[in-house]
Amino acid sequence: MDPVLRASSGIWIAHASGDADQAVTDRNGCVPVPPDDPRYLLQRVWLSPEQAEGYYQGFSNQALWPLCHLAYTQPRFDRHHWRTYQQVNELFAKEVHHAVGNSRALVFIQDYHFALLPRLIKQQCPQAIVAHFWHIPWPTLESLRICPWQREMVWGMLGSDLLGFHIPQYCRNFMTAARHLFPRMKVEQRNTLIGREHSTKVRAFPISVDFEEIDRLAASAEVSRKMGELRRSLQLSKLVGLGIDRLDYIKGIPERLQAVARFLELYPQYQGQFSFVQVAVPSRTGIPAYQQLSQIVSSLVREINARFGREGWEPVKLISTNLPMADVTALYRLADFCLVSSLHDGMNLIAKEFAAARCDGQGVLLLSRFTGAAGLLRDALFINPYDTDETARQIQRALELDPTEIRRRMRRMRSQLRRRNIFQWMVDLLAASVECGAAPLGGAEESFPAAAAL
């Protein structure tokens, strides 16, 4: 969003947290960005601890997150959390109205924290063009029906002029839900839902990464130095496998570690010759399901190392901290393969970052069939993370794949990512918003502010 807002002189409305935000904002909660040459305003929205708990830790991440991901974690539907979620969406709508009023503004909403916000904005700012991108999967109708507030959520999202998902399947899931809940809605060609007073275009916009920046960093002297440091400090073997994730139950980290153990069991010749590095960045540590997952992962790593390890060799290296991007990129470069074993994932940008970082044309991507990226990165080796033996065999295949085949597959993935980068994703979203009636950003006919609610 930063480059877009710099070009459009827009407003970025976002939740504030910590004393640092308070220290740099004015009495209206705003801070110019960048401070030395302001191009847009960052406007902070202050939430009480109770609001943050109920809205973010509560309904967003204990109800919507498991509801939208087929990872077999039961959602928690708490009426107090739901009411807080409503209150925070109403608070953001008020801030957007204060920022754009009745002007012909493009308001870009991001993610599942704001299901109710599009309609709230439309009610207060009827001239605004509202685009909403939902960064996680949209569930099937059968899954959605367990949510007590399914109707309110879908109705809120139908306030959007443009509603974006990662892949066409999620679009179809949403349209099925909308027509089931609101039978009088009609469907126009190209996935447009037509109501009595409003229409919503539903489109797929597969998000991507900043290919050029990752490629530049991967080829830098800093990353080359980091590669040597990490190989020494982690005591890595000649052959290296890699997993990088937030510590989240949708990422399939226990399933991945079990597959690594099965690989070492099926192919004992690799024992002592292979290291698997798992980066598991702590996430949502206040939620019991995540606390339990952390214990499971640590226990599995200890069991695998106790079973297969020997003096001077430890098969699994667990890193439980957030790493600088240079270190992450160095690990991408060191790895003979990257294993993405998500049980369900809207897109999964780790897969794309790995390919973007392989400026040497090396490395094999093992990718879960249950990620949005699987429909795009077709030169990966695909796995079913629930099938431990299949994943183990694909690890062995990745390590023994012909070098010419490795380069061919990586070249094609990198070529695709170079064309379909994060900036193209943003251009596509803005172009579709223009079709909804918004003038181009910075266009000659009319200039207008852009507010991004995050």
C-alpha positions in Angstrom: 0.0 0.0 0.0 2.8 2.4 0.7 3.8 3.1 -2.9 0.2 3.5 -3.9 -0.6 6.0 -1.1 2.6 8.0 -1.9 1.3 8.4 -5.5 -2.2 9.3 -4.5 -1.7 11.4 -1.4 -4.2 9.2 0.4 -4.9 8.2 4.0 -4.0 4.9 5.7 -6.3 4.2 8.6 -4.9 1.5 10.9 -5.2 0.1 14.4 -2.6 1.6 16.8 -0.7 -0.3 19.4 1.9 0.6 22.0 3.4 3.8 23.3 5.5 4.3 20.1 2.4 5.1 18.1 1.2 7.6 20.6 4.6 9.3 20.7 4.6 10.2 17.0 1.0 11.0 16.3 -0.7 14.4 16.6 -3.8 15.0 18.7 -6.0 13.6 15.9 -4.0 10.4 15.8 -2.3 11.2 12.5 1.3 11.1 11.4 2.7 12.3 8.0 4.6 9.7 6.0 7.5 10.0 5.3 8.1 12.6 8.1 10.7 14.5 6.1 8.7 14.6 2.8 5.1 13.9 3.6 3.2 12.1 0.8 0.2 10.7 2.7 -1.3 10.5 6.2 -1.2 7.5 8.5 -4.2 7.8 10.8 -4.2 5.6 13.9 -7.4 4.2 15.5 -7.0 3.6 19.3 -8.7 0.5 20.7 -9.0 -0.3 24.4 -7.4 -3.6 25.6 -10.9 -5.1 25.8 -11.7 -4.1 22.3 -8.4 -5.5 20.9 -9.0 -8.8 22.9 -12.6 -9.3 21.7 -12.2 -8.0 18.1 -8.8 -9.4 17.2 -7.8 -12.2 19.5 -11.5 -13.2 19.9 -13.8 -13.1 17.0 -11.3 -12.5 14.2 -8.8 -15.3 15.3 -10.9 -17.7 17.3 -14.0 -17.7 15.2 -13.3 -16.4 11.6 -9.8 -17.8 11.2 -10.7 -21.5 12.0 -14.1 -21.1 10.2 -12.4 -20.1 7.0 -9.6 -22.7 7.1 -10.2 -26.4 6.7 -7.7 -27.4 9.4 -10.2 -29.1 11.7 -9.9 -26.6 14.6 -13.3 -25.8 16.0 -14.3 -22.2 15.9 -15.3 -20.4 19.1 -18.4 -18.3 18.6 -18.6 -16.0 21.6 -21.4 -13.4 21.6 -19.3 -10.9 23.5 -16.5 -11.3 20.9 -19.0 -10.7 18.2 -20.4 -7.6 19.7 -16.9 -6.2 20.1 -16.2 -7.1 16.5 -19.2 -5.0 15.5 -18.2 -2.1 17.7 -14.7 -2.0 16.2 -16.0 -2.1 12.6 -18.4 0.7 13.5 -15.4 2.7 14.9 -13.4 2.3 11.7 -16.5 3.3 9.6 -16.7 6.5 11.7 -13.0 7.2 11.1 -13.4 6.6 7.3 -16.4 9.0 7.2 -14.4 11.6 9.1 -11.5 11.2 6.5 -13.5 11.2 3.2 -16.9 12.6 4.0 -19.2 12.6 0.9 -16.3 12.8 -1.5 -15.8 10.4 -4.4 -13.1 8.5 -2.6 -11.7 5.0 -3.2 -11.7 3.2 0.1 -9.7 0.0 0.1 -10.4 -2.4 3.0 -8.1 -5.3 3.8 -8.9 -8.7 5.3 -11.3 -10.7 7.5 -11.1 -8.2 10.5 -13.6 -6.0 8.6 -16.5 -8.1 7.3 -19.1 -5.5 8.4 -17.1 -2.4 7.3 -18.1 -2.2 3.6 -21.8 -1.7 4.2 -21.2 0.6 7.2 -19.0 2.8 5.0 -21.6 2.8 2.2 -24.3 3.9 4.6 -22.2 6.9 5.8 -20.2 7.7 2.6 -22.6 6.8 -0.3 -20.3 8.4 -2.9 -17.3 6.3 -1.9 -16.1 3.4 -4.1 -15.5 0.5 -1.6 -13.1 -2.3 -2.5 -12.5 -5.1 -0.1 -9.8 -7.8 -0.3 -10.2 -10.9 1.8 -6.8 -12.4 2.4 -7.9 -15.8 3.6 -10.0 -18.6 2.0 -13.8 -18.1 1.9 -15.4 -21.3 3.3 -17.9 -23.6 1.6 -21.5 -23.0 2.4 -21.6 -26.1 4.6 -18.8 -24.8 6.7 -20.2 -21.2 6.8 -23.6 -22.4 8.0 -22.2 -23.1 11.5 -21.5 -19.4 12.1 -24.4 -17.8 14.1 -23.7 -14.4 12.3 -23.2 -15.7 8.8 -26.0 -13.5 7.4 -24.7 -10.3 9.0 -21.2 -11.0 7.7 -22.2 -11.7 4.1 -24.6 -8.7 4.1 -21.8 -6.5 5.3 -19.4 -7.6 2.6 -22.1 -7.1 0.0 -21.7 -3.4 0.7 -18.5 -3.6 -1.3 -18.4 -2.4 -4.9 -15.5 -4.7 -5.5 -14.8 -7.8 -3.4 -11.5 -9.7 -4.0 -10.3 -13.1 -3.1 -7.1 -15.0 -4.0 -8.5 -17.6 -6.3 -11.7 -18.3 -8.3 -12.8 -21.1 -5.9 -13.1 -18.7 -3.0 -15.2 -16.3 -5.3 -17.5 -19.2 -6.1 -17.8 -20.1 -2.4 -18.8 -16.6 -1.5 -21.3 -16.2 -4.4 -22.9 -19.5 -3.4 -23.3 -18.3 0.2 -24.7 -14.9 -0.9 -27.3 -16.5 -3.1 -28.3 -19.0 -0.4 -28.7 -16.3 2.3 -30.3 -13.8 0.0 -32.2 -15.7 -2.7 -33.5 -12.6 -4.5 -29.9 -11.7 -5.5 -29.1 -12.1 -9.2 -25.8 -13.0 -10.9 -24.6 -11.1 -13.9 -21.8 -12.3 -16.1 -18.2 -12.0 -14.7 -19.3 -12.8 -11.2 -21.3 -9.7 -10.3 -24.0 -10.0 -7.6 -27.0 -7.8 -8.2 -29.2 -6.7 -5.3 -32.2 -4.3 -5.3 -30.1 -1.2 -4.8 -26.5 -2.2 -5.1 -24.2 -4.5 -7.1 -20.9 -6.2 -6.0 -18.3 -7.4 -8.4 -16.5 -10.5 -7.0 -13.1 -11.2 -8.6 -9.9 -13.2 -8.0 -6.7 -11.3 -7.5 -3.8 -13.7 -6.5 -1.5 -11.8 -4.3 2.2 -12.0 -4.9 5.6 -10.7 -3.6 8.0 -7.9 -4.5 10.1 -10.1 -6.9 12.7 -7.5 -7.8 13.5 -6.6 -4.2 13.8 -10.2 -3.0 15.9 -11.1 -6.1 18.2 -8.1 -5.4 18.6 -9.0 -1.8 19.2 -12.7 -2.6 22.1 -11.7 -4.9 23.7 -9.3 -2.4 27.0 -9.7 -0.5 25.1 -9.4 2.8 23.1 -12.6 2.0 26.2 -14.4 0.8 27.9 -13.7 4.1 24.7 -14.7 6.1 24.7 -18.0 4.2 28.1 -18.9 5.5 27.3 -17.7 9.0 24.1 -19.7 9.3 25.6 -22.9 7.9 28.3 -22.7 10.5 26.2 -21.6 13.5 23.4 -24.1 12.8 26.0 -26.9 12.0 24.1 -27.8 8.8 24.8 -30.9 6.8 25.6 -30.9 3.1 21.9 -31.3 2.2 19.4 -28.9 3.6 15.6 -28.8 3.8 13.6 -25.7 5.0 10.3 -24.8 6.4 9.4 -21.2 7.3 6.1 -20.3 8.9 4.2 -18.4 11.5 3.4 -20.9 14.3 -0.1 -21.6 13.2 -2.2 -24.8 13.0 -3.1 -24.2 9.4 0.6 -24.4 8.3 0.9 -28.2 8.9 4.1 -28.0 10.9 3.6 -31.2 12.9 2.6 -33.0 9.7 5.8 -31.7 8.1 8.0 -32.9 10.9 6.4 -36.3 10.9 7.2 -36.5 7.2 10.8 -35.6 7.8 11.0 -38.4 10.4 9.4 -40.8 7.9 11.9 -39.7 5.2 14.8 -40.5 7.5 13.2 -43.9 8.3 12.6 -44.8 4.7 15.9 -43.5 3.4 18.5 -44.1 6.1 21.3 -43.3 3.7 20.5 -39.6 4.3 21.0 -39.9 8.1 24.0 -37.7 9.0 23.9 -36.1 5.5 20.7 -34.0 5.8 19.5 -31.2 8.0 16.0 -29.8 8.2 15.6 -26.2 9.4 12.2 -25.2 10.7 11.6 -21.5 11.5 8.4 -21.3 13.6 7.7 -17.6 14.4 5.5 -17.3 17.6 2.0 -16.1 16.7 -1.2 -15.3 18.7 0.4 -16.6 21.8 -2.6 -15.6 24.0 -4.8 -18.2 22.3 -4.8 -21.7 23.8 -4.7 -23.5 20.4 -1.5 -21.7 19.5 0.0 -22.4 22.9 -0.7 -26.1 22.5 0.7 -26.1 19.0 4.0 -24.6 20.2 4.3 -27.5 22.8 3.5 -30.1 20.1 6.2 -28.8 17.7 8.9 -28.5 20.4 8.1 -32.1 21.5 8.2 -33.5 18.0 11.6 -31.9 17.3 13.0 -33.3 20.5 11.6 -36.8 19.7 13.0 -36.8 16.1 16.5 -35.6 17.2 16.5 -38.2 20.0 15.5 -41.0 17.7 17.8 -40.2 14.7 20.5 -37.9 16.0 24.0 -39.0 16.7 27.1 -37.3 18.0 27.9 -34.3 15.9 24.6 -34.4 13.9 21.1 -33.2 14.8 18.6 -33.7 12.0 16.1 -30.9 12.9 17.0 -27.4 13.8 14.1 -25.4 15.3 14.3 -21.6 15.2 11.5 -20.1 17.3 12.0 -16.4 16.6 11.3 -13.8 14.0 14.3 -13.4 11.7 15.5 -10.4 9.7 14.7 -10.7 6.0 18.4 -11.0 5.1 18.6 -14.2 7.3 15.3 -15.6 5.8 16.7 -15.0 2.3 20.0 -16.7 3.2 18.0 -19.7 4.4 16.1 -19.8 1.1 19.4 -19.7 -0.7 20.9 -22.5 1.5 18.0 -24.9 1.1 18.0 -27.7 -1.4 14.2 -27.7 -1.0 11.6 -25.7 0.7 8.6 -27.6 2.1 5.3 -25.9 2.4 2.8 -28.3 4.0 -0.2 -26.1 4.8 -3.4 -27.9 5.6 -5.3 -25.0 4.0 -3.9 -21.6 3.0 -5.4 -18.6 1.2 -2.2 -18.2 -0.9 1.1 -18.8 1.0 3.7 -16.3 0.1 6.6 -18.3 1.5 6.4 -20.5 -1.6 6.7 -17.4 -3.8 9.4 -15.8 -1.7 11.5 -19.0 -2.0 11.3 -19.0 -5.8 12.0 -15.2 -5.9 15.1 -15.7 -3.8 16.6 -18.4 -6.0 18.6 -16.1 -8.2 20.9 -19.1 -8.7 18.2 -21.1 -10.4 18.5 -23.9 -7.8 16.2 -25.3 -5.2 13.0 -27.4 -5.3 9.6 -26.2 -4.0 7.5 -28.9 -2.3 4.0 -27.4 -2.1 0.8 -28.5 -0.5 -2.1 -29.0 -2.9 -4.3 -27.1 -0.4 -2.7 -23.7 -0.9 -3.9 -21.0 -3.2 -0.4 -20.9 -4.6 -0.7 -24.5 -5.9 -2.9 -23.4 -8.8 -0.2 -20.9 -9.9 3.2 -22.5 -9.2 2.7 -25.6 -11.3 6.4 -26.4 -11.4 6.5 -27.3 -7.7 6.4 -30.9 -6.5 3.0 -31.3 -4.9 2.2 -33.0 -1.7 -0.8 -34.0 0.4 0.4 -33.0 3.9 -2.0 -35.6 5.5 -0.1 -38.3 3.5 3.1 -38.7 5.5 4.6 -41.4 3.1 3.9 -39.4 0.0 5.6 -36.3 1.5 8.6 -38.4 2.5 8.9 -39.8 -1.0 8.6 -36.3 -2.5 11.5 -35.1 -0.1 13.6 -37.9 -1.5 12.6 -37.0 -5.1 13.5 -33.4 -4.5 17.0 -34.3 -3.3 17.6 -36.6 -6.2 16.0 -34.6 -9.0 18.1 -34.0 -12.1 19.8 -30.6 -11.9 18.6 -29.7 -15.4 15.0 -30.4 -14.3 15.5 -28.3 -11.2 16.7 -25.3 -13.2 13.9 -25.7 -15.7 11.2 -25.7 -13.0 12.7 -22.8 -11.1 13.2 -20.7 -14.2 9.5 -21.0 -15.1 8.3 -20.2 -11.6 10.6 -17.2 -11.4 9.5 -15.9 -14.8 5.8 -16.1 -13.7 6.6 -14.2 -10.4 8.5 -11.5 -12.2 5.5 -10.8 -14.3 2.8 -11.2 -11.6 4.4 -9.4 -8.7 2.9 -7.5 -5.8 2.7 -4.3 -7.8 0.7 -6.0 -10.6 -1.7 -7.3 -8.0 -2.3 -3.7 -6.8 -2.7 -2.4 -10.4 -5.3 -5.1 -11.1 -7.2 -4.2 -8.0 -7.2 -0.5 -8.7 -8.1 -1.1 -12.4 -11.1 -3.2 -11.3 -12.0 -0.4 -8.8 -12.0 2.1 -11.7 -14.5 -0.1 -13.5 -16.8 0.4 -10.5 -16.8 4.1 -11.1 -13.7 5.5 -9.4 -11.5 7.9 -11.4 -7.9 6.8 -11.8 -5.6 7.7 -9.0 -4.1 11.1 -9.9 -6.2 11.2 -13.1 -6.9 14.5 -14.8 -10.7 14.4 -14.5 -10.9 14.2 -10.7 -8.5 13.7 -7.8 -9.7 12.1 -4.7 -8.2 10.7 -1.5 -7.7 7.0 -1.0 -8.3 5.5 2.5 -7.0 2.0 3.2 -8.6 0.4 6.3 -6.4 -2.4 7.7 
